[in-house]
Amino acid sequence: MISLASKFLLLFKPFQRFTFEIKKPAKKPSFKRKLAWTFGILALYLAMLNIPIVGVPTEGGTDPFFAMRAILASQRGSLAELGIGPIVTAGLIMQLLVGSQIIKVDFTNSEERALYTGTQKILAVLMTIFEALAYILGGAYGEDIAFGAQMIILLQLVVAGFIIMCGYPFPFLILGRQFVLLILTVGGLTIFWVTLLKFTCSRCINFSCLLNRVRKETVDEYLKRNPTIREAWERKVKSR
């Protein structure tokens, strides 16, 4: 019986049937299974960080959110443009509403707790759509983008936002309201990969690596000074 839940939460109850729910597994997953899911989803997220949004001009420009990219685990112009921003924003809004007693929730009541988490999921979806529209209408991708291109960009950002919401282990951090741990997790991973790509992969002599970021001019100069390596490189290129 819901006794203390605010009318604000009850407004979202009809929509909660469309939200996903993480069910408790029938048996405890093995460590290998957990590891496989964790690295699989992280690999997907890292791929999203490097996949550009279709329809966005490739010209460079200033990034007004550059200082927040590590915190939000986002990358400008990629499918992970919004990062975890909508999820964290929705969670913080709900915590502020509960903490300031604007809405009242009895977390010892399983029904009210489910209503709270369901409302938080719906709010995260709405924040995803809102932030995607704000990016587009605010001119983050240019002022002269056609309406059709804007809709394509919006669809990509929203779908990518849903994928991030469904990713493991993020739902456990989100539903557990461990936002500091969530930010530290994705922030640490982002800093690690950015550092790796910028300071290691940009100097690595393994030019065939997919992560290699050495400029072509530097590669040509290096091969010119090392004839033996150049011959091996040319043989490998011809064998493809």
C-alpha positions as CSV (number, residue, x, y, z in Angstrom):
1,M,0.0,0.0,0.0
2,I,1.5,3.3,-1.1
3,S,1.1,5.8,1.8
4,L,3.9,8.4,1.6
5,A,4.6,8.5,-2.2
6,S,4.2,12.0,-3.7
7,K,1.7,12.7,-6.5
8,F,4.7,13.6,-8.6
9,L,5.8,9.9,-8.5
10,L,2.3,8.7,-9.2
11,L,2.2,10.7,-12.5
12,F,4.9,8.4,-13.9
13,K,3.4,5.1,-12.8
14,P,1.5,4.5,-16.1
15,F,4.7,4.8,-18.0
16,Q,6.7,2.4,-15.9
17,R,5.4,-0.6,-17.7
18,F,7.6,0.5,-20.7
19,T,10.8,0.7,-18.6
20,F,13.4,-2.1,-18.3
21,E,14.0,-3.9,-15.0
22,I,17.0,-5.9,-13.8
23,K,15.8,-9.1,-12.3
24,K,17.7,-11.1,-9.8
25,P,19.3,-14.1,-11.5
26,A,18.1,-17.6,-10.6
27,K,21.6,-18.6,-9.7
28,K,24.8,-16.6,-9.0
29,P,26.6,-15.8,-12.3
30,S,30.1,-17.1,-12.6
31,F,33.1,-14.8,-12.4
32,K,33.9,-15.5,-16.0
33,R,30.4,-14.5,-17.1
34,K,30.6,-11.3,-15.1
35,L,34.0,-10.5,-16.5
36,A,32.8,-11.2,-20.1
37,W,29.7,-8.9,-19.7
38,T,31.8,-6.2,-18.1
39,F,34.5,-6.1,-20.8
40,G,31.9,-6.6,-23.6
41,I,29.8,-3.5,-22.6
42,L,32.9,-1.4,-21.8
43,A,34.2,-2.3,-25.3
44,L,30.9,-1.2,-26.8
45,Y,31.0,2.0,-24.9
46,L,34.6,2.7,-25.9
47,A,33.6,2.0,-29.5
48,M,30.7,4.5,-29.2
49,L,33.3,7.1,-28.0
50,N,35.1,6.7,-31.4
51,I,32.1,6.4,-33.7
52,P,31.2,9.9,-35.2
53,I,27.6,11.0,-35.4
54,V,26.3,10.8,-38.9
55,G,25.2,14.2,-40.3
56,V,27.5,16.3,-38.0
57,P,30.0,18.6,-39.8
58,T,33.6,17.4,-39.4
59,E,35.1,20.9,-39.1
60,G,36.8,21.5,-35.9
61,G,35.7,24.1,-33.4
62,T,35.7,25.0,-29.7
63,D,34.1,22.6,-27.3
64,P,32.2,24.4,-24.5
65,F,31.9,21.2,-22.4
66,F,35.6,20.2,-22.7
67,A,36.2,20.6,-19.0
68,M,33.3,18.2,-18.2
69,R,34.1,15.5,-20.7
70,A,36.0,13.3,-18.3
71,I,33.3,13.6,-15.6
72,L,30.5,12.8,-18.0
73,A,32.5,10.2,-19.9
74,S,31.6,11.7,-23.2
75,Q,33.3,12.6,-26.5
76,R,32.5,15.5,-28.7
77,G,30.9,14.5,-32.0
78,S,30.6,10.8,-31.1
79,L,27.7,8.6,-30.3
80,A,28.6,9.1,-26.6
81,E,28.2,12.9,-26.9
82,L,25.8,13.0,-24.0
83,G,27.8,10.4,-21.9
84,I,26.2,9.7,-18.5
85,G,25.0,13.2,-18.2
86,P,21.3,12.5,-18.5
87,I,21.5,9.6,-16.1
88,V,23.4,11.5,-13.4
89,T,21.3,14.6,-13.9
90,A,18.1,12.6,-13.4
91,G,19.5,10.8,-10.3
92,L,20.6,14.1,-8.7
93,I,17.2,15.7,-9.4
94,M,15.4,12.9,-7.7
95,Q,17.8,13.0,-4.7
96,L,17.3,16.7,-4.3
97,L,13.5,16.3,-4.4
98,V,13.6,13.6,-1.8
99,G,16.3,15.3,0.3
100,S,14.4,18.6,0.4
101,Q,11.1,16.8,1.2
102,I,9.4,18.1,-1.9
103,I,8.5,14.5,-2.6
104,K,8.2,11.9,0.1
105,V,9.2,8.3,-0.3
106,D,9.3,5.5,2.2
107,F,12.3,3.4,1.1
108,T,11.4,0.6,3.5
109,N,8.3,0.1,1.4
110,S,9.1,-2.1,-1.6
111,E,6.3,-0.6,-3.7
112,E,7.2,3.0,-3.1
113,R,10.9,2.2,-3.7
114,A,10.0,0.6,-7.0
115,L,7.9,3.6,-7.9
116,Y,10.9,5.9,-7.1
117,T,13.4,3.9,-9.2
118,G,10.9,3.6,-12.1
119,T,10.3,7.4,-12.0
120,Q,14.1,7.9,-12.1
121,K,14.4,5.7,-15.2
122,I,11.7,7.7,-17.0
123,L,13.3,11.0,-16.0
124,A,16.6,9.8,-17.3
125,V,14.9,9.0,-20.7
126,L,13.3,12.5,-20.7
127,M,16.7,14.1,-19.9
128,T,18.3,12.2,-22.7
129,I,15.8,13.6,-25.2
130,F,16.0,17.1,-23.7
131,E,19.8,17.3,-23.7
132,A,19.9,15.9,-27.3
133,L,17.4,18.6,-28.4
134,A,19.4,21.2,-26.5
135,Y,22.6,20.3,-28.3
136,I,20.9,20.4,-31.7
137,L,18.8,23.6,-31.2
138,G,21.6,25.3,-29.4
139,G,23.8,25.1,-32.4
140,A,26.4,22.7,-31.1
141,Y,26.6,21.1,-34.5
142,G,26.2,24.2,-36.6
143,E,23.4,26.7,-37.4
144,D,22.7,25.5,-41.0
145,I,21.7,21.9,-40.5
146,A,18.6,20.8,-42.3
147,F,15.6,19.6,-40.4
148,G,16.0,16.0,-41.7
149,A,19.7,15.9,-40.6
150,Q,18.6,17.2,-37.2
151,M,16.1,14.4,-36.8
152,I,18.8,11.8,-37.7
153,I,21.2,13.3,-35.2
154,L,18.5,13.3,-32.5
155,L,17.7,9.7,-33.2
156,Q,21.4,8.7,-32.9
157,L,21.8,10.5,-29.6
158,V,18.7,9.1,-28.1
159,V,19.4,5.5,-29.2
160,A,23.0,5.8,-27.9
161,G,21.6,7.2,-24.6
162,F,19.4,4.2,-24.2
163,I,22.3,1.9,-24.9
164,I,24.3,3.6,-22.1
165,M,21.4,3.3,-19.8
166,C,21.1,-0.4,-20.4
167,G,24.9,-1.0,-20.0
168,Y,26.4,-3.2,-17.3
169,P,27.6,-2.4,-14.6
170,F,26.1,1.1,-14.8
171,P,22.5,0.1,-13.9
172,F,23.7,-1.3,-10.6
173,L,25.5,1.9,-9.8
174,I,22.5,4.0,-11.0
175,L,19.8,2.0,-9.3
176,G,21.9,1.9,-6.2
177,R,22.3,5.7,-6.3
178,Q,26.1,5.3,-6.2
179,F,26.6,8.3,-8.4
180,V,30.0,9.2,-7.0
181,L,31.3,5.7,-7.7
182,L,29.6,5.8,-11.2
183,I,31.4,9.1,-12.0
184,L,34.7,7.8,-10.7
185,T,34.4,4.5,-12.7
186,V,33.6,6.1,-16.1
187,G,35.9,9.1,-15.4
188,G,38.8,6.8,-14.6
189,L,38.2,4.7,-17.7
190,T,37.9,7.8,-19.9
191,I,41.1,9.3,-18.5
192,F,42.9,6.0,-19.0
193,W,41.9,5.6,-22.6
194,V,42.4,9.3,-23.5
195,T,45.9,9.1,-21.9
196,L,46.7,5.9,-23.7
197,L,45.6,7.2,-27.1
198,K,47.2,10.6,-26.7
199,F,50.5,9.8,-25.1
200,T,51.2,6.2,-26.0
201,C,49.4,5.3,-29.2
202,S,50.5,8.6,-30.7
203,R,54.2,7.5,-30.3
204,C,53.9,3.7,-30.8
205,I,55.9,2.2,-33.7
206,N,53.3,-0.6,-34.1
207,F,51.7,1.2,-37.1
208,S,49.4,-1.7,-37.9
209,C,47.6,-1.4,-34.6
210,L,44.0,-0.2,-34.8
211,L,44.6,2.2,-32.0
212,N,47.8,3.7,-33.5
213,R,47.5,7.5,-33.7
214,V,50.9,8.4,-35.2
215,R,50.7,10.9,-38.1
216,K,51.4,9.6,-41.6
217,E,54.2,12.1,-42.1
218,T,55.9,10.7,-38.9
219,V,55.4,7.2,-40.1
220,D,56.9,7.9,-43.5
221,E,59.9,9.6,-41.9
222,Y,60.5,6.8,-39.5
223,L,60.4,4.1,-42.2
224,K,62.7,6.2,-44.3
225,R,65.3,6.2,-41.6
226,N,64.8,2.4,-40.9
227,P,65.1,0.5,-44.2
228,T,64.8,-2.9,-42.7
229,I,61.5,-2.1,-40.9
230,R,60.3,-0.3,-44.1
231,E,60.8,-3.5,-46.2
232,A,59.0,-5.6,-43.6
233,W,56.2,-3.0,-43.5
234,E,55.9,-2.9,-47.3
235,R,55.8,-6.7,-47.5
236,K,53.0,-6.8,-44.9
237,V,51.0,-4.2,-46.8
238,K,51.4,-6.1,-50.1
239,S,50.3,-9.4,-48.5
240,R,46.9,-7.9,-47.4
